[in-house]
Amino acid sequence: MAKHMSSIWLMGILIFAMSFNYGESAFSCDEAVKKLIPCQPFLEGAANGVTVQCCDGARSLDQLGKSNPEEVKAMCQCLKNAAAAATGVNPDRAKQLPGLCNINLPVPIDPNVNCDRL
């Protein structure tokens, strides 16, 4: 049952993320969300720590948004919307993810971030 609910969660987040237009940037929100799928157990509190696969995905996400300001804004909006739509995700754990993976994301994973101020 838990595996079925996780699949529903994932599908919902991907559909939600793909429904937004993030301007003319080359940034792909659905790709960004897919990169964080291995982090789901940690983000939902089912795992005490992050995995190598989770940090690898977060690291590759870190590289996506560094090319230009439009991509940073698109990534911000994507992660903000995904964080707001994700049920079962602990916002404090989402904020811990960059530090645990030793990366410096150009935007926070926070449903309350103001993307216009980046």
Phi and psi restraints in degrees (range 20) as a CNS / XPLOR table:
assign (resid 1 and name C) (resid 2 and name N)
       (resid 2 and name CA) (resid 2 and name C) 1.0 -64.0 20.0 2
assign (resid 2 and name N) (resid 2 and name CA)
       (resid 2 and name C) (resid 3 and name N) 1.0 -39.0 20.0 2
assign (resid 2 and name C) (resid 3 and name N)
       (resid 3 and name CA) (resid 3 and name C) 1.0 -64.4 20.0 2
assign (resid 3 and name N) (resid 3 and name CA)
       (resid 3 and name C) (resid 4 and name N) 1.0 -38.9 20.0 2
assign (resid 3 and name C) (resid 4 and name N)
       (resid 4 and name CA) (resid 4 and name C) 1.0 -64.9 20.0 2
assign (resid 4 and name N) (resid 4 and name CA)
       (resid 4 and name C) (resid 5 and name N) 1.0 -41.2 20.0 2
assign (resid 4 and name C) (resid 5 and name N)
       (resid 5 and name CA) (resid 5 and name C) 1.0 -66.6 20.0 2
assign (resid 5 and name N) (resid 5 and name CA)
       (resid 5 and name C) (resid 6 and name N) 1.0 -37.6 20.0 2
assign (resid 5 and name C) (resid 6 and name N)
       (resid 6 and name CA) (resid 6 and name C) 1.0 -63.4 20.0 2
assign (resid 6 and name N) (resid 6 and name CA)
       (resid 6 and name C) (resid 7 and name N) 1.0 -39.3 20.0 2
assign (resid 6 and name C) (resid 7 and name N)
       (resid 7 and name CA) (resid 7 and name C) 1.0 -64.9 20.0 2
assign (resid 7 and name N) (resid 7 and name CA)
       (resid 7 and name C) (resid 8 and name N) 1.0 -39.8 20.0 2
assign (resid 7 and name C) (resid 8 and name N)
       (resid 8 and name CA) (resid 8 and name C) 1.0 -64.9 20.0 2
assign (resid 8 and name N) (resid 8 and name CA)
       (resid 8 and name C) (resid 9 and name N) 1.0 -42.8 20.0 2
assign (resid 8 and name C) (resid 9 and name N)
       (resid 9 and name CA) (resid 9 and name C) 1.0 -58.6 20.0 2
assign (resid 9 and name N) (resid 9 and name CA)
       (resid 9 and name C) (resid 10 and name N) 1.0 -50.1 20.0 2
assign (resid 9 and name C) (resid 10 and name N)
       (resid 10 and name CA) (resid 10 and name C) 1.0 -60.4 20.0 2
assign (resid 10 and name N) (resid 10 and name CA)
       (resid 10 and name C) (resid 11 and name N) 1.0 -47.5 20.0 2
assign (resid 10 and name C) (resid 11 and name N)
       (resid 11 and name CA) (resid 11 and name C) 1.0 -62.0 20.0 2
assign (resid 11 and name N) (resid 11 and name CA)
       (resid 11 and name C) (resid 12 and name N) 1.0 -41.8 20.0 2
assign (resid 11 and name C) (resid 12 and name N)
       (resid 12 and name CA) (resid 12 and name C) 1.0 -62.4 20.0 2
assign (resid 12 and name N) (resid 12 and name CA)
       (resid 12 and name C) (resid 13 and name N) 1.0 -44.1 20.0 2
assign (resid 12 and name C) (resid 13 and name N)
       (resid 13 and name CA) (resid 13 and name C) 1.0 -64.6 20.0 2
assign (resid 13 and name N) (resid 13 and name CA)
       (resid 13 and name C) (resid 14 and name N) 1.0 -43.1 20.0 2
assign (resid 13 and name C) (resid 14 and name N)
       (resid 14 and name CA) (resid 14 and name C) 1.0 -63.9 20.0 2
assign (resid 14 and name N) (resid 14 and name CA)
       (resid 14 and name C) (resid 15 and name N) 1.0 -43.8 20.0 2
assign (resid 14 and name C) (resid 15 and name N)
       (resid 15 and name CA) (resid 15 and name C) 1.0 -63.6 20.0 2
assign (resid 15 and name N) (resid 15 and name CA)
       (resid 15 and name C) (resid 16 and name N) 1.0 -42.7 20.0 2
assign (resid 15 and name C) (resid 16 and name N)
       (resid 16 and name CA) (resid 16 and name C) 1.0 -61.6 20.0 2
assign (resid 16 and name N) (resid 16 and name CA)
       (resid 16 and name C) (resid 17 and name N) 1.0 -46.8 20.0 2
assign (resid 16 and name C) (resid 17 and name N)
       (resid 17 and name CA) (resid 17 and name C) 1.0 -63.6 20.0 2
assign (resid 17 and name N) (resid 17 and name CA)
       (resid 17 and name C) (resid 18 and name N) 1.0 -39.3 20.0 2
assign (resid 17 and name C) (resid 18 and name N)
       (resid 18 and name CA) (resid 18 and name C) 1.0 -73.9 20.0 2
assign (resid 18 and name N) (resid 18 and name CA)
       (resid 18 and name C) (resid 19 and name N) 1.0 -13.8 20.0 2
assign (resid 18 and name C) (resid 19 and name N)
       (resid 19 and name CA) (resid 19 and name C) 1.0 -81.6 20.0 2
assign (resid 19 and name N) (resid 19 and name CA)
       (resid 19 and name C) (resid 20 and name N) 1.0 -6.9 20.0 2
assign (resid 19 and name C) (resid 20 and name N)
       (resid 20 and name CA) (resid 20 and name C) 1.0 -100.1 20.0 2
assign (resid 20 and name N) (resid 20 and name CA)
       (resid 20 and name C) (resid 21 and name N) 1.0 145.4 20.0 2
assign (resid 20 and name C) (resid 21 and name N)
       (resid 21 and name CA) (resid 21 and name C) 1.0 -97.3 20.0 2
assign (resid 21 and name N) (resid 21 and name CA)
       (resid 21 and name C) (resid 22 and name N) 1.0 120.9 20.0 2
assign (resid 21 and name C) (resid 22 and name N)
       (resid 22 and name CA) (resid 22 and name C) 1.0 -105.6 20.0 2
assign (resid 22 and name N) (resid 22 and name CA)
       (resid 22 and name C) (resid 23 and name N) 1.0 34.2 20.0 2
assign (resid 22 and name C) (resid 23 and name N)
       (resid 23 and name CA) (resid 23 and name C) 1.0 78.7 20.0 2
assign (resid 23 and name N) (resid 23 and name CA)
       (resid 23 and name C) (resid 24 and name N) 1.0 -156.0 20.0 2
assign (resid 23 and name C) (resid 24 and name N)
       (resid 24 and name CA) (resid 24 and name C) 1.0 -92.6 20.0 2
assign (resid 24 and name N) (resid 24 and name CA)
       (resid 24 and name C) (resid 25 and name N) 1.0 6.7 20.0 2
assign (resid 24 and name C) (resid 25 and name N)
       (resid 25 and name CA) (resid 25 and name C) 1.0 -71.3 20.0 2
assign (resid 25 and name N) (resid 25 and name CA)
       (resid 25 and name C) (resid 26 and name N) 1.0 160.6 20.0 2
assign (resid 25 and name C) (resid 26 and name N)
       (resid 26 and name CA) (resid 26 and name C) 1.0 -82.1 20.0 2
assign (resid 26 and name N) (resid 26 and name CA)
       (resid 26 and name C) (resid 27 and name N) 1.0 -3.4 20.0 2
assign (resid 26 and name C) (resid 27 and name N)
       (resid 27 and name CA) (resid 27 and name C) 1.0 -64.0 20.0 2
assign (resid 27 and name N) (resid 27 and name CA)
       (resid 27 and name C) (resid 28 and name N) 1.0 134.5 20.0 2
assign (resid 27 and name C) (resid 28 and name N)
       (resid 28 and name CA) (resid 28 and name C) 1.0 -113.1 20.0 2
assign (resid 28 and name N) (resid 28 and name CA)
       (resid 28 and name C) (resid 29 and name N) 1.0 111.8 20.0 2
assign (resid 28 and name C) (resid 29 and name N)
       (resid 29 and name CA) (resid 29 and name C) 1.0 -65.0 20.0 2
assign (resid 29 and name N) (resid 29 and name CA)
       (resid 29 and name C) (resid 30 and name N) 1.0 -42.5 20.0 2
assign (resid 29 and name C) (resid 30 and name N)
       (resid 30 and name CA) (resid 30 and name C) 1.0 -63.5 20.0 2
assign (resid 30 and name N) (resid 30 and name CA)
       (resid 30 and name C) (resid 31 and name N) 1.0 -35.8 20.0 2
assign (resid 30 and name C) (resid 31 and name N)
       (resid 31 and name CA) (resid 31 and name C) 1.0 -65.3 20.0 2
assign (resid 31 and name N) (resid 31 and name CA)
       (resid 31 and name C) (resid 32 and name N) 1.0 -40.6 20.0 2
assign (resid 31 and name C) (resid 32 and name N)
       (resid 32 and name CA) (resid 32 and name C) 1.0 -62.9 20.0 2
assign (resid 32 and name N) (resid 32 and name CA)
       (resid 32 and name C) (resid 33 and name N) 1.0 -45.1 20.0 2
assign (resid 32 and name C) (resid 33 and name N)
       (resid 33 and name CA) (resid 33 and name C) 1.0 -64.6 20.0 2
assign (resid 33 and name N) (resid 33 and name CA)
       (resid 33 and name C) (resid 34 and name N) 1.0 -40.9 20.0 2
assign (resid 33 and name C) (resid 34 and name N)
       (resid 34 and name CA) (resid 34 and name C) 1.0 -60.3 20.0 2
assign (resid 34 and name N) (resid 34 and name CA)
       (resid 34 and name C) (resid 35 and name N) 1.0 -35.8 20.0 2
assign (resid 34 and name C) (resid 35 and name N)
       (resid 35 and name CA) (resid 35 and name C) 1.0 -65.5 20.0 2
assign (resid 35 and name N) (resid 35 and name CA)
       (resid 35 and name C) (resid 36 and name N) 1.0 -24.1 20.0 2
assign (resid 35 and name C) (resid 36 and name N)
       (resid 36 and name CA) (resid 36 and name C) 1.0 -93.7 20.0 2
assign (resid 36 and name N) (resid 36 and name CA)
       (resid 36 and name C) (resid 37 and name N) 1.0 -0.8 20.0 2
assign (resid 36 and name C) (resid 37 and name N)
       (resid 37 and name CA) (resid 37 and name C) 1.0 -56.1 20.0 2
assign (resid 37 and name N) (resid 37 and name CA)
       (resid 37 and name C) (resid 38 and name N) 1.0 -42.3 20.0 2
assign (resid 37 and name C) (resid 38 and name N)
       (resid 38 and name CA) (resid 38 and name C) 1.0 -63.6 20.0 2
assign (resid 38 and name N) (resid 38 and name CA)
       (resid 38 and name C) (resid 39 and name N) 1.0 -14.0 20.0 2
assign (resid 38 and name C) (resid 39 and name N)
       (resid 39 and name CA) (resid 39 and name C) 1.0 -86.6 20.0 2
assign (resid 39 and name N) (resid 39 and name CA)
       (resid 39 and name C) (resid 40 and name N) 1.0 -8.5 20.0 2
assign (resid 39 and name C) (resid 40 and name N)
       (resid 40 and name CA) (resid 40 and name C) 1.0 -52.2 20.0 2
assign (resid 40 and name N) (resid 40 and name CA)
       (resid 40 and name C) (resid 41 and name N) 1.0 -47.5 20.0 2
assign (resid 40 and name C) (resid 41 and name N)
       (resid 41 and name CA) (resid 41 and name C) 1.0 -59.0 20.0 2
assign (resid 41 and name N) (resid 41 and name CA)
       (resid 41 and name C) (resid 42 and name N) 1.0 -41.2 20.0 2
assign (resid 41 and name C) (resid 42 and name N)
       (resid 42 and name CA) (resid 42 and name C) 1.0 -66.0 20.0 2
assign (resid 42 and name N) (resid 42 and name CA)
       (resid 42 and name C) (resid 43 and name N) 1.0 -46.5 20.0 2
assign (resid 42 and name C) (resid 43 and name N)
       (resid 43 and name CA) (resid 43 and name C) 1.0 -63.2 20.0 2
assign (resid 43 and name N) (resid 43 and name CA)
       (resid 43 and name C) (resid 44 and name N) 1.0 -30.7 20.0 2
assign (resid 43 and name C) (resid 44 and name N)
       (resid 44 and name CA) (resid 44 and name C) 1.0 -90.2 20.0 2
assign (resid 44 and name N) (resid 44 and name CA)
       (resid 44 and name C) (resid 45 and name N) 1.0 -4.8 20.0 2
assign (resid 44 and name C) (resid 45 and name N)
       (resid 45 and name CA) (resid 45 and name C) 1.0 87.5 20.0 2
assign (resid 45 and name N) (resid 45 and name CA)
       (resid 45 and name C) (resid 46 and name N) 1.0 7.6 20.0 2
assign (resid 45 and name C) (resid 46 and name N)
       (resid 46 and name CA) (resid 46 and name C) 1.0 -81.3 20.0 2
assign (resid 46 and name N) (resid 46 and name CA)
       (resid 46 and name C) (resid 47 and name N) 1.0 -15.5 20.0 2
assign (resid 46 and name C) (resid 47 and name N)
       (resid 47 and name CA) (resid 47 and name C) 1.0 -128.6 20.0 2
assign (resid 47 and name N) (resid 47 and name CA)
       (resid 47 and name C) (resid 48 and name N) 1.0 145.4 20.0 2
assign (resid 47 and name C) (resid 48 and name N)
       (resid 48 and name CA) (resid 48 and name C) 1.0 -80.1 20.0 2
assign (resid 48 and name N) (resid 48 and name CA)
       (resid 48 and name C) (resid 49 and name N) 1.0 -20.7 20.0 2
assign (resid 48 and name C) (resid 49 and name N)
       (resid 49 and name CA) (resid 49 and name C) 1.0 -141.9 20.0 2
assign (resid 49 and name N) (resid 49 and name CA)
       (resid 49 and name C) (resid 50 and name N) 1.0 173.7 20.0 2
assign (resid 49 and name C) (resid 50 and name N)
       (resid 50 and name CA) (resid 50 and name C) 1.0 -87.2 20.0 2
assign (resid 50 and name N) (resid 50 and name CA)
       (resid 50 and name C) (resid 51 and name N) 1.0 154.1 20.0 2
assign (resid 50 and name C) (resid 51 and name N)
       (resid 51 and name CA) (resid 51 and name C) 1.0 -98.8 20.0 2
assign (resid 51 and name N) (resid 51 and name CA)
       (resid 51 and name C) (resid 52 and name N) 1.0 167.7 20.0 2
assign (resid 51 and name C) (resid 52 and name N)
       (resid 52 and name CA) (resid 52 and name C) 1.0 -60.2 20.0 2
assign (resid 52 and name N) (resid 52 and name CA)
       (resid 52 and name C) (resid 53 and name N) 1.0 -41.5 20.0 2
assign (resid 52 and name C) (resid 53 and name N)
       (resid 53 and name CA) (resid 53 and name C) 1.0 -63.3 20.0 2
assign (resid 53 and name N) (resid 53 and name CA)
       (resid 53 and name C) (resid 54 and name N) 1.0 -39.4 20.0 2
assign (resid 53 and name C) (resid 54 and name N)
       (resid 54 and name CA) (resid 54 and name C) 1.0 -61.5 20.0 2
assign (resid 54 and name N) (resid 54 and name CA)
       (resid 54 and name C) (resid 55 and name N) 1.0 -50.2 20.0 2
assign (resid 54 and name C) (resid 55 and name N)
       (resid 55 and name CA) (resid 55 and name C) 1.0 -67.1 20.0 2
assign (resid 55 and name N) (resid 55 and name CA)
       (resid 55 and name C) (resid 56 and name N) 1.0 -33.7 20.0 2
assign (resid 55 and name C) (resid 56 and name N)
       (resid 56 and name CA) (resid 56 and name C) 1.0 -61.7 20.0 2
assign (resid 56 and name N) (resid 56 and name CA)
       (resid 56 and name C) (resid 57 and name N) 1.0 -43.3 20.0 2
assign (resid 56 and name C) (resid 57 and name N)
       (resid 57 and name CA) (resid 57 and name C) 1.0 -65.1 20.0 2
assign (resid 57 and name N) (resid 57 and name CA)
       (resid 57 and name C) (resid 58 and name N) 1.0 -43.1 20.0 2
assign (resid 57 and name C) (resid 58 and name N)
       (resid 58 and name CA) (resid 58 and name C) 1.0 -64.8 20.0 2
assign (resid 58 and name N) (resid 58 and name CA)
       (resid 58 and name C) (resid 59 and name N) 1.0 -38.7 20.0 2
assign (resid 58 and name C) (resid 59 and name N)
       (resid 59 and name CA) (resid 59 and name C) 1.0 -63.2 20.0 2
assign (resid 59 and name N) (resid 59 and name CA)
       (resid 59 and name C) (resid 60 and name N) 1.0 -41.7 20.0 2
assign (resid 59 and name C) (resid 60 and name N)
       (resid 60 and name CA) (resid 60 and name C) 1.0 -69.4 20.0 2
assign (resid 60 and name N) (resid 60 and name CA)
       (resid 60 and name C) (resid 61 and name N) 1.0 -31.8 20.0 2
assign (resid 60 and name C) (resid 61 and name N)
       (resid 61 and name CA) (resid 61 and name C) 1.0 -65.9 20.0 2
assign (resid 61 and name N) (resid 61 and name CA)
       (resid 61 and name C) (resid 62 and name N) 1.0 -37.1 20.0 2
assign (resid 61 and name C) (resid 62 and name N)
       (resid 62 and name CA) (resid 62 and name C) 1.0 -56.7 20.0 2
assign (resid 62 and name N) (resid 62 and name CA)
       (resid 62 and name C) (resid 63 and name N) 1.0 -36.7 20.0 2
assign (resid 62 and name C) (resid 63 and name N)
       (resid 63 and name CA) (resid 63 and name C) 1.0 -77.7 20.0 2
assign (resid 63 and name N) (resid 63 and name CA)
       (resid 63 and name C) (resid 64 and name N) 1.0 -25.6 20.0 2
assign (resid 63 and name C) (resid 64 and name N)
       (resid 64 and name CA) (resid 64 and name C) 1.0 -62.2 20.0 2
assign (resid 64 and name N) (resid 64 and name CA)
       (resid 64 and name C) (resid 65 and name N) 1.0 -40.2 20.0 2
assign (resid 64 and name C) (resid 65 and name N)
       (resid 65 and name CA) (resid 65 and name C) 1.0 -97.5 20.0 2
assign (resid 65 and name N) (resid 65 and name CA)
       (resid 65 and name C) (resid 66 and name N) 1.0 11.0 20.0 2
assign (resid 65 and name C) (resid 66 and name N)
       (resid 66 and name CA) (resid 66 and name C) 1.0 -95.2 20.0 2
assign (resid 66 and name N) (resid 66 and name CA)
       (resid 66 and name C) (resid 67 and name N) 1.0 -1.2 20.0 2
assign (resid 66 and name C) (resid 67 and name N)
       (resid 67 and name CA) (resid 67 and name C) 1.0 -81.9 20.0 2
assign (resid 67 and name N) (resid 67 and name CA)
       (resid 67 and name C) (resid 68 and name N) 1.0 -32.5 20.0 2
assign (resid 67 and name C) (resid 68 and name N)
       (resid 68 and name CA) (resid 68 and name C) 1.0 -160.2 20.0 2
assign (resid 68 and name N) (resid 68 and name CA)
       (resid 68 and name C) (resid 69 and name N) 1.0 161.1 20.0 2
assign (resid 68 and name C) (resid 69 and name N)
       (resid 69 and name CA) (resid 69 and name C) 1.0 -60.0 20.0 2
assign (resid 69 and name N) (resid 69 and name CA)
       (resid 69 and name C) (resid 70 and name N) 1.0 -33.4 20.0 2
assign (resid 69 and name C) (resid 70 and name N)
       (resid 70 and name CA) (resid 70 and name C) 1.0 -65.0 20.0 2
assign (resid 70 and name N) (resid 70 and name CA)
       (resid 70 and name C) (resid 71 and name N) 1.0 -37.9 20.0 2
assign (resid 70 and name C) (resid 71 and name N)
       (resid 71 and name CA) (resid 71 and name C) 1.0 -69.7 20.0 2
assign (resid 71 and name N) (resid 71 and name CA)
       (resid 71 and name C) (resid 72 and name N) 1.0 -35.7 20.0 2
assign (resid 71 and name C) (resid 72 and name N)
       (resid 72 and name CA) (resid 72 and name C) 1.0 -62.5 20.0 2
assign (resid 72 and name N) (resid 72 and name CA)
       (resid 72 and name C) (resid 73 and name N) 1.0 -44.7 20.0 2
assign (resid 72 and name C) (resid 73 and name N)
       (resid 73 and name CA) (resid 73 and name C) 1.0 -65.4 20.0 2
assign (resid 73 and name N) (resid 73 and name CA)
       (resid 73 and name C) (resid 74 and name N) 1.0 -41.0 20.0 2
assign (resid 73 and name C) (resid 74 and name N)
       (resid 74 and name CA) (resid 74 and name C) 1.0 -63.8 20.0 2
assign (resid 74 and name N) (resid 74 and name CA)
       (resid 74 and name C) (resid 75 and name N) 1.0 -42.5 20.0 2
assign (resid 74 and name C) (resid 75 and name N)
       (resid 75 and name CA) (resid 75 and name C) 1.0 -63.7 20.0 2
assign (resid 75 and name N) (resid 75 and name CA)
       (resid 75 and name C) (resid 76 and name N) 1.0 -42.1 20.0 2
assign (resid 75 and name C) (resid 76 and name N)
       (resid 76 and name CA) (resid 76 and name C) 1.0 -58.0 20.0 2
assign (resid 76 and name N) (resid 76 and name CA)
       (resid 76 and name C) (resid 77 and name N) 1.0 -50.4 20.0 2
assign (resid 76 and name C) (resid 77 and name N)
       (resid 77 and name CA) (resid 77 and name C) 1.0 -63.2 20.0 2
assign (resid 77 and name N) (resid 77 and name CA)
       (resid 77 and name C) (resid 78 and name N) 1.0 -40.0 20.0 2
assign (resid 77 and name C) (resid 78 and name N)
       (resid 78 and name CA) (resid 78 and name C) 1.0 -61.6 20.0 2
assign (resid 78 and name N) (resid 78 and name CA)
       (resid 78 and name C) (resid 79 and name N) 1.0 -52.7 20.0 2
assign (resid 78 and name C) (resid 79 and name N)
       (resid 79 and name CA) (resid 79 and name C) 1.0 -66.8 20.0 2
assign (resid 79 and name N) (resid 79 and name CA)
       (resid 79 and name C) (resid 80 and name N) 1.0 -34.6 20.0 2
assign (resid 79 and name C) (resid 80 and name N)
       (resid 80 and name CA) (resid 80 and name C) 1.0 -62.6 20.0 2
assign (resid 80 and name N) (resid 80 and name CA)
       (resid 80 and name C) (resid 81 and name N) 1.0 -48.8 20.0 2
assign (resid 80 and name C) (resid 81 and name N)
       (resid 81 and name CA) (resid 81 and name C) 1.0 -66.2 20.0 2
assign (resid 81 and name N) (resid 81 and name CA)
       (resid 81 and name C) (resid 82 and name N) 1.0 -40.0 20.0 2
assign (resid 81 and name C) (resid 82 and name N)
       (resid 82 and name CA) (resid 82 and name C) 1.0 -65.8 20.0 2
assign (resid 82 and name N) (resid 82 and name CA)
       (resid 82 and name C) (resid 83 and name N) 1.0 -41.4 20.0 2
assign (resid 82 and name C) (resid 83 and name N)
       (resid 83 and name CA) (resid 83 and name C) 1.0 -64.6 20.0 2
assign (resid 83 and name N) (resid 83 and name CA)
       (resid 83 and name C) (resid 84 and name N) 1.0 -38.8 20.0 2
assign (resid 83 and name C) (resid 84 and name N)
       (resid 84 and name CA) (resid 84 and name C) 1.0 -69.6 20.0 2
assign (resid 84 and name N) (resid 84 and name CA)
       (resid 84 and name C) (resid 85 and name N) 1.0 -33.6 20.0 2
assign (resid 84 and name C) (resid 85 and name N)
       (resid 85 and name CA) (resid 85 and name C) 1.0 -84.7 20.0 2
assign (resid 85 and name N) (resid 85 and name CA)
       (resid 85 and name C) (resid 86 and name N) 1.0 -19.8 20.0 2
assign (resid 85 and name C) (resid 86 and name N)
       (resid 86 and name CA) (resid 86 and name C) 1.0 -75.5 20.0 2
assign (resid 86 and name N) (resid 86 and name CA)
       (resid 86 and name C) (resid 87 and name N) 1.0 116.4 20.0 2
assign (resid 86 and name C) (resid 87 and name N)
       (resid 87 and name CA) (resid 87 and name C) 1.0 -90.0 20.0 2
assign (resid 87 and name N) (resid 87 and name CA)
       (resid 87 and name C) (resid 88 and name N) 1.0 139.4 20.0 2
assign (resid 87 and name C) (resid 88 and name N)
       (resid 88 and name CA) (resid 88 and name C) 1.0 90.6 20.0 2
assign (resid 88 and name N) (resid 88 and name CA)
       (resid 88 and name C) (resid 89 and name N) 1.0 -8.3 20.0 2
assign (resid 88 and name C) (resid 89 and name N)
       (resid 89 and name CA) (resid 89 and name C) 1.0 -87.8 20.0 2
assign (resid 89 and name N) (resid 89 and name CA)
       (resid 89 and name C) (resid 90 and name N) 1.0 130.1 20.0 2
assign (resid 89 and name C) (resid 90 and name N)
       (resid 90 and name CA) (resid 90 and name C) 1.0 -83.7 20.0 2
assign (resid 90 and name N) (resid 90 and name CA)
       (resid 90 and name C) (resid 91 and name N) 1.0 116.0 20.0 2
assign (resid 90 and name C) (resid 91 and name N)
       (resid 91 and name CA) (resid 91 and name C) 1.0 -59.0 20.0 2
assign (resid 91 and name N) (resid 91 and name CA)
       (resid 91 and name C) (resid 92 and name N) 1.0 -34.1 20.0 2
assign (resid 91 and name C) (resid 92 and name N)
       (resid 92 and name CA) (resid 92 and name C) 1.0 -65.9 20.0 2
assign (resid 92 and name N) (resid 92 and name CA)
       (resid 92 and name C) (resid 93 and name N) 1.0 -37.6 20.0 2
assign (resid 92 and name C) (resid 93 and name N)
       (resid 93 and name CA) (resid 93 and name C) 1.0 -67.7 20.0 2
assign (resid 93 and name N) (resid 93 and name CA)
       (resid 93 and name C) (resid 94 and name N) 1.0 -37.4 20.0 2
assign (resid 93 and name C) (resid 94 and name N)
       (resid 94 and name CA) (resid 94 and name C) 1.0 -62.2 20.0 2
assign (resid 94 and name N) (resid 94 and name CA)
       (resid 94 and name C) (resid 95 and name N) 1.0 -39.6 20.0 2
assign (resid 94 and name C) (resid 95 and name N)
       (resid 95 and name CA) (resid 95 and name C) 1.0 -69.0 20.0 2
assign (resid 95 and name N) (resid 95 and name CA)
       (resid 95 and name C) (resid 96 and name N) 1.0 -27.5 20.0 2
assign (resid 95 and name C) (resid 96 and name N)
       (resid 96 and name CA) (resid 96 and name C) 1.0 -77.3 20.0 2
assign (resid 96 and name N) (resid 96 and name CA)
       (resid 96 and name C) (resid 97 and name N) 1.0 -22.6 20.0 2
assign (resid 96 and name C) (resid 97 and name N)
       (resid 97 and name CA) (resid 97 and name C) 1.0 -52.7 20.0 2
assign (resid 97 and name N) (resid 97 and name CA)
       (resid 97 and name C) (resid 98 and name N) 1.0 -50.1 20.0 2
assign (resid 97 and name C) (resid 98 and name N)
       (resid 98 and name CA) (resid 98 and name C) 1.0 -58.5 20.0 2
assign (resid 98 and name N) (resid 98 and name CA)
       (resid 98 and name C) (resid 99 and name N) 1.0 -42.4 20.0 2
assign (resid 98 and name C) (resid 99 and name N)
       (resid 99 and name CA) (resid 99 and name C) 1.0 -65.8 20.0 2
assign (resid 99 and name N) (resid 99 and name CA)
       (resid 99 and name C) (resid 100 and name N) 1.0 -40.8 20.0 2
assign (resid 99 and name C) (resid 100 and name N)
       (resid 100 and name CA) (resid 100 and name C) 1.0 -66.9 20.0 2
assign (resid 100 and name N) (resid 100 and name CA)
       (resid 100 and name C) (resid 101 and name N) 1.0 -28.8 20.0 2
assign (resid 100 and name C) (resid 101 and name N)
       (resid 101 and name CA) (resid 101 and name C) 1.0 -96.8 20.0 2
assign (resid 101 and name N) (resid 101 and name CA)
       (resid 101 and name C) (resid 102 and name N) 1.0 4.3 20.0 2
assign (resid 101 and name C) (resid 102 and name N)
       (resid 102 and name CA) (resid 102 and name C) 1.0 56.3 20.0 2
assign (resid 102 and name N) (resid 102 and name CA)
       (resid 102 and name C) (resid 103 and name N) 1.0 46.3 20.0 2
assign (resid 102 and name C) (resid 103 and name N)
       (resid 103 and name CA) (resid 103 and name C) 1.0 -127.7 20.0 2
assign (resid 103 and name N) (resid 103 and name CA)
       (resid 103 and name C) (resid 104 and name N) 1.0 165.2 20.0 2
assign (resid 103 and name C) (resid 104 and name N)
       (resid 104 and name CA) (resid 104 and name C) 1.0 -124.2 20.0 2
assign (resid 104 and name N) (resid 104 and name CA)
       (resid 104 and name C) (resid 105 and name N) 1.0 85.6 20.0 2
assign (resid 104 and name C) (resid 105 and name N)
       (resid 105 and name CA) (resid 105 and name C) 1.0 -62.9 20.0 2
assign (resid 105 and name N) (resid 105 and name CA)
       (resid 105 and name C) (resid 106 and name N) 1.0 142.9 20.0 2
assign (resid 105 and name C) (resid 106 and name N)
       (resid 106 and name CA) (resid 106 and name C) 1.0 -71.2 20.0 2
assign (resid 106 and name N) (resid 106 and name CA)
       (resid 106 and name C) (resid 107 and name N) 1.0 -10.1 20.0 2
assign (resid 106 and name C) (resid 107 and name N)
       (resid 107 and name CA) (resid 107 and name C) 1.0 -140.2 20.0 2
assign (resid 107 and name N) (resid 107 and name CA)
       (resid 107 and name C) (resid 108 and name N) 1.0 151.1 20.0 2
assign (resid 107 and name C) (resid 108 and name N)
       (resid 108 and name CA) (resid 108 and name C) 1.0 -78.9 20.0 2
assign (resid 108 and name N) (resid 108 and name CA)
       (resid 108 and name C) (resid 109 and name N) 1.0 155.1 20.0 2
assign (resid 108 and name C) (resid 109 and name N)
       (resid 109 and name CA) (resid 109 and name C) 1.0 -94.8 20.0 2
assign (resid 109 and name N) (resid 109 and name CA)
       (resid 109 and name C) (resid 110 and name N) 1.0 89.6 20.0 2
assign (resid 109 and name C) (resid 110 and name N)
       (resid 110 and name CA) (resid 110 and name C) 1.0 -151.3 20.0 2
assign (resid 110 and name N) (resid 110 and name CA)
       (resid 110 and name C) (resid 111 and name N) 1.0 127.6 20.0 2
assign (resid 110 and name C) (resid 111 and name N)
       (resid 111 and name CA) (resid 111 and name C) 1.0 -69.5 20.0 2
assign (resid 111 and name N) (resid 111 and name CA)
       (resid 111 and name C) (resid 112 and name N) 1.0 -9.3 20.0 2
assign (resid 111 and name C) (resid 112 and name N)
       (resid 112 and name CA) (resid 112 and name C) 1.0 -107.6 20.0 2
assign (resid 112 and name N) (resid 112 and name CA)
       (resid 112 and name C) (resid 113 and name N) 1.0 5.1 20.0 2
assign (resid 112 and name C) (resid 113 and name N)
       (resid 113 and name CA) (resid 113 and name C) 1.0 -70.0 20.0 2
assign (resid 113 and name N) (resid 113 and name CA)
       (resid 113 and name C) (resid 114 and name N) 1.0 144.7 20.0 2
assign (resid 113 and name C) (resid 114 and name N)
       (resid 114 and name CA) (resid 114 and name C) 1.0 -96.3 20.0 2
assign (resid 114 and name N) (resid 114 and name CA)
       (resid 114 and name C) (resid 115 and name N) 1.0 100.5 20.0 2
assign (resid 114 and name C) (resid 115 and name N)
       (resid 115 and name CA) (resid 115 and name C) 1.0 -67.3 20.0 2
assign (resid 115 and name N) (resid 115 and name CA)
       (resid 115 and name C) (resid 116 and name N) 1.0 -20.8 20.0 2
assign (resid 115 and name C) (resid 116 and name N)
       (resid 116 and name CA) (resid 116 and name C) 1.0 -72.2 20.0 2
assign (resid 116 and name N) (resid 116 and name CA)
       (resid 116 and name C) (resid 117 and name N) 1.0 -15.9 20.0 2
assign (resid 116 and name C) (resid 117 and name N)
       (resid 117 and name CA) (resid 117 and name C) 1.0 -94.1 20.0 2
assign (resid 117 and name N) (resid 117 and name CA)
       (resid 117 and name C) (resid 118 and name N) 1.0 4.6 20.0 2
